[in-house]
Amino acid sequence: MNPILKNLFHNGKPMKNTLIGLLLGLVIAMLAFYMYTQKPSVNNDSNIPSPTTEVVTVAPSVTEISAEESIKKAFAKKYNKKFEEVEISISKNDSTHVWGSVKFSGEMSGGWFLAYKESVNNWIIVQDGNGTISCETVAPYNFPTSMVPGCVDNNGQLVNFK
């Protein structure tokens, strides 16, 4: 054995045993590293979300139909007519209030109407006809003055909003 290498080892054992020991140590270290990286991480209690009592309900999605179609359905129901017999024309629409005219098939003339959107696809015919608008009937629905510039109160007096 080389005298320099011989002096590196205390009792002069051959270098072969040392290399085997180093390789074995390296394999053990690699195995330990692999096992450590494969170990599932432990959750810290501070990262665990606290339980909540909030209840989430998922409503089924509803496809919204046009105001015209919804109002035609409301008129057909109100006057016991077929949907196809109802003809409406919308003059003003602010997404929750509608002013327009209505006519049924076979009639020479129609009348005006006021409708209010209560919920998706559900319009209420608040008032319709050829006469005056009743303040008492339309008041709960807060129609804009552009649609209802005035109405008649219970005493028959004209009330102007403009």
Summary of the structure (lengths in Angstrom):
residues: 162
radius of gyration: 42.3
end to end distance: 115.8
largest distance: 127.9
contacts: 339
relative contact order: 0.09
helix: 34%
strand: 25%
